Amino acid sequence: MSEGPDSRRRPLVSVLFGGLTPGSERNLADTLRSERVGGALLLLGAVVALVWANAWPDAYHAVADTTFGPAALHLDLTVAQWATDGLLAVFFFVVGLELGRELTVGELRHPGTAAVPIVAAIGGMLAPAALYLAVNLTSDGGATRGWAVPTATDIAFAVSVFAIVGRGLPAALRAFLLTLAVVDDLLAIIIIGVVYTEEVDLLPLGLAVGTVALFALLVRRTRVNGWLLVPLGVVAWAALHASGVHATLAGVALGLVVPASAEATRRARRLDALPEQSLAEHWEHVWRPWSAGVAVPVFAVFAAGVTLSSGALRDALADPVAQGVALGLVLGKPLGIVGATWLVARFTRARMAPGVTWGDVLGVGLVGGIGFTVSLLVAELAFGPGSPHDEHAILAILVASLVAALAGGAVLAARGRARRPVDTAADITG
């Protein structure tokens, strides 16, 4: 009996946290191999910042405020600005490569598998923002401009925590966290570009767009030397910086135009056979060590240096900005992620993948509250040095991210321990 067209049509969402596509499996394996080390280096950078800023504050601020760069190109920036605007562009370039791969060969390729992490990421953005605004709209001294600070998930820290404590948990749950974090990064990128861009100079913006287009053309040519592409990336970054749009977004744009599948790489490079890996996958291997080992830790050194005196902590506790950030990350993130996932399960035909429970989803939601890298960047864009809220927001991000990591790690570790005896028995009887 033949099936009709309707019976062959894939449902919008069929299985929550279903199996991995081959592309996502490779992407997940790459991330889990390297992000544990990256998370440790990021944590080390934050510790160095706190120790340096509190033990030798004059030296810390002297280095952070040292200016260098060509003034004629408006690139006479401080060391802290070079870390935020320059080095972090490498991190966002890797994020762009990940996004391209997920959109081309990963979970985001199919609406059925992409719907759950996309909805969960949106919920994980809306709930923290709502909690932040609820606190700051009803309190004296509140600042609504920082609503986006608690909406971001730090992909390096989150996946590192999962890699450390997630033994025994289903691979599909790991894929859900990875995809959710990638979508979360995409939403954060949109927020940075739309909300925190005040004035735009169209001439350098046009130069940046043209340079990215030239980069996209040349990256598809077989014999183009990489040393030509790197200067093009620098020009795109500098032009975007001059336009008033945050320069790190150049990294995302450059990453997204790199061929992200083996077939696209074969066509672009006019190869006779499919390569073993796409160009985006190859460049991710090349650039991830620079991102995880240099760019992000150095950014952490110059972004997390706040005073940890009793007076500073007392002032932060009384600041609605710090309260909103902490509540958004620790409570808003799990509420949004779990709530949005429950809505998908409740109002569609979706069902849980075998072995995945709501306790597992709660653990992922808690880990999603680790804000760190992008939250620190958004806090700087929202308030900036000299603002009375700046250090308070940073303190709230650090404390809330630590709480989220400990709480989420504890839940996931407990879920893994509870599952392992069952899995072992199943293996024996199987």
ChimeraX attribute file (.defattr): number of C-alpha atoms within 10 A of each C-alpha:
attribute: neighborCount
match mode: 1-to-1
recipient: residues
	/A:1	3
	/A:2	5
	/A:3	7
	/A:4	8
	/A:5	7
	/A:6	8
	/A:7	9
	/A:8	8
	/A:9	8
	/A:10	11
	/A:11	15
	/A:12	16
	/A:13	20
	/A:14	17
	/A:15	18
	/A:16	25
	/A:17	25
	/A:18	22
	/A:19	17
	/A:20	17
	/A:21	16
	/A:22	12
	/A:23	21
	/A:24	22
	/A:25	18
	/A:26	16
	/A:27	21
	/A:28	20
	/A:29	12
	/A:30	15
	/A:31	22
	/A:32	19
	/A:33	12
	/A:34	18
	/A:35	24
	/A:36	21
	/A:37	17
	/A:38	25
	/A:39	23
	/A:40	18
	/A:41	21
	/A:42	27
	/A:43	18
	/A:44	16
	/A:45	22
	/A:46	23
	/A:47	16
	/A:48	19
	/A:49	24
	/A:50	23
	/A:51	17
	/A:52	19
	/A:53	21
	/A:54	16
	/A:55	12
	/A:56	11
	/A:57	15
	/A:58	12
	/A:59	12
	/A:60	19
	/A:61	16
	/A:62	11
	/A:63	13
	/A:64	19
	/A:65	15
	/A:66	13
	/A:67	16
	/A:68	12
	/A:69	13
	/A:70	9
	/A:71	10
	/A:72	7
	/A:73	11
	/A:74	11
	/A:75	16
	/A:76	15
	/A:77	18
	/A:78	16
	/A:79	21
	/A:80	22
	/A:81	20
	/A:82	20
	/A:83	22
	/A:84	24
	/A:85	21
	/A:86	22
	/A:87	21
	/A:88	27
	/A:89	26
	/A:90	24
	/A:91	23
	/A:92	23
	/A:93	26
	/A:94	27
	/A:95	25
	/A:96	27
	/A:97	28
	/A:98	24
	/A:99	23
	/A:100	25
	/A:101	26
	/A:102	24
	/A:103	17
	/A:104	18
	/A:105	20
	/A:106	26
	/A:107	29
	/A:108	24
	/A:109	17
	/A:110	17
	/A:111	14
	/A:112	18
	/A:113	25
	/A:114	23
	/A:115	18
	/A:116	29
	/A:117	28
	/A:118	24
	/A:119	20
	/A:120	30
	/A:121	32
	/A:122	19
	/A:123	23
	/A:124	32
	/A:125	27
	/A:126	23
	/A:127	24
	/A:128	31
	/A:129	26
	/A:130	17
	/A:131	22
	/A:132	31
	/A:133	24
	/A:134	16
	/A:135	22
	/A:136	23
	/A:137	13
	/A:138	10
	/A:139	13
	/A:140	10
	/A:141	13
	/A:142	21
	/A:143	20
	/A:144	18
	/A:145	16
	/A:146	26
	/A:147	25
	/A:148	26
	/A:149	32
	/A:150	38
	/A:151	34
	/A:152	31
	/A:153	30
	/A:154	23
	/A:155	28
	/A:156	26
	/A:157	27
	/A:158	29
	/A:159	27
	/A:160	23
	/A:161	24
	/A:162	25
	/A:163	17
	/A:164	13
	/A:165	19
	/A:166	24
	/A:167	16
	/A:168	16
	/A:169	21
	/A:170	19
	/A:171	17
	/A:172	19
	/A:173	23
	/A:174	19
	/A:175	25
	/A:176	24
	/A:177	25
	/A:178	25
	/A:179	28
	/A:180	29
	/A:181	24
	/A:182	24
	/A:183	24
	/A:184	25
	/A:185	23
	/A:186	18
	/A:187	18
	/A:188	21
	/A:189	21
	/A:190	13
	/A:191	15
	/A:192	21
	/A:193	17
	/A:194	11
	/A:195	13
	/A:196	17
	/A:197	14
	/A:198	9
	/A:199	9
	/A:200	14
	/A:201	14
	/A:202	13
	/A:203	12
	/A:204	19
	/A:205	20
	/A:206	15
	/A:207	17
	/A:208	27
	/A:209	17
	/A:210	13
	/A:211	21
	/A:212	24
	/A:213	16
	/A:214	14
	/A:215	21
	/A:216	19
	/A:217	13
	/A:218	18
	/A:219	22
	/A:220	20
	/A:221	12
	/A:222	12
	/A:223	9
	/A:224	11
	/A:225	11
	/A:226	11
	/A:227	8
	/A:228	12
	/A:229	16
	/A:230	12
	/A:231	12
	/A:232	19
	/A:233	21
	/A:234	17
	/A:235	17
	/A:236	30
	/A:237	27
	/A:238	23
	/A:239	24
	/A:240	26
	/A:241	25
	/A:242	21
	/A:243	21
	/A:244	18
	/A:245	23
	/A:246	20
	/A:247	23
	/A:248	25
	/A:249	24
	/A:250	29
	/A:251	25
	/A:252	24
	/A:253	24
	/A:254	24
	/A:255	27
	/A:256	23
	/A:257	19
	/A:258	25
	/A:259	25
	/A:260	27
	/A:261	24
	/A:262	20
	/A:263	16
	/A:264	18
	/A:265	22
	/A:266	19
	/A:267	15
	/A:268	18
	/A:269	17
	/A:270	13
	/A:271	12
	/A:272	8
	/A:273	10
	/A:274	15
	/A:275	15
	/A:276	9
	/A:277	17
	/A:278	20
	/A:279	23
	/A:280	25
	/A:281	24
	/A:282	13
	/A:283	17
	/A:284	22
	/A:285	15
	/A:286	12
	/A:287	16
	/A:288	22
	/A:289	16
	/A:290	16
	/A:291	23
	/A:292	24
	/A:293	19
	/A:294	19
	/A:295	21
	/A:296	26
	/A:297	27
	/A:298	24
	/A:299	27
	/A:300	28
	/A:301	25
	/A:302	26
	/A:303	26
	/A:304	23
	/A:305	25
	/A:306	20
	/A:307	20
	/A:308	15
	/A:309	10
	/A:310	9
	/A:311	10
	/A:312	15
	/A:313	16
	/A:314	12
	/A:315	15
	/A:316	22
	/A:317	16
	/A:318	13
	/A:319	23
	/A:320	26
	/A:321	30
	/A:322	28
	/A:323	21
	/A:324	29
	/A:325	34
	/A:326	30
	/A:327	21
	/A:328	34
	/A:329	38
	/A:330	29
	/A:331	19
	/A:332	29
	/A:333	35
	/A:334	28
	/A:335	22
	/A:336	25
	/A:337	30
	/A:338	24
	/A:339	20
	/A:340	23
	/A:341	22
	/A:342	16
	/A:343	13
	/A:344	19
	/A:345	18
	/A:346	11
	/A:347	8
	/A:348	13
	/A:349	13
	/A:350	18
	/A:351	16
	/A:352	14
	/A:353	16
	/A:354	12
	/A:355	12
	/A:356	19
	/A:357	12
	/A:358	12
	/A:359	14
	/A:360	21
	/A:361	23
	/A:362	19
	/A:363	25
	/A:364	27
	/A:365	29
	/A:366	30
	/A:367	35
	/A:368	34
	/A:369	35
	/A:370	33
	/A:371	31
	/A:372	32
	/A:373	24
	/A:374	22
	/A:375	27
	/A:376	25
	/A:377	20
	/A:378	24
	/A:379	26
	/A:380	21
	/A:381	19
	/A:382	22
	/A:383	17
	/A:384	14
	/A:385	11
	/A:386	8
	/A:387	11
	/A:388	14
	/A:389	24
	/A:390	22
	/A:391	27
	/A:392	26
	/A:393	28
	/A:394	25
	/A:395	24
	/A:396	25
	/A:397	29
	/A:398	19
	/A:399	16
	/A:400	26
	/A:401	28
	/A:402	18
	/A:403	19
	/A:404	27
	/A:405	25
	/A:406	16
	/A:407	17
	/A:408	28
	/A:409	23
	/A:410	18
	/A:411	22
	/A:412	28
	/A:413	22
	/A:414	16
	/A:415	21
	/A:416	18
	/A:417	16
	/A:418	13
	/A:419	16
	/A:420	14
	/A:421	12
	/A:422	11
	/A:423	13
	/A:424	11
	/A:425	10
	/A:426	10
	/A:427	9
	/A:428	8
	/A:429	7
	/A:430	6
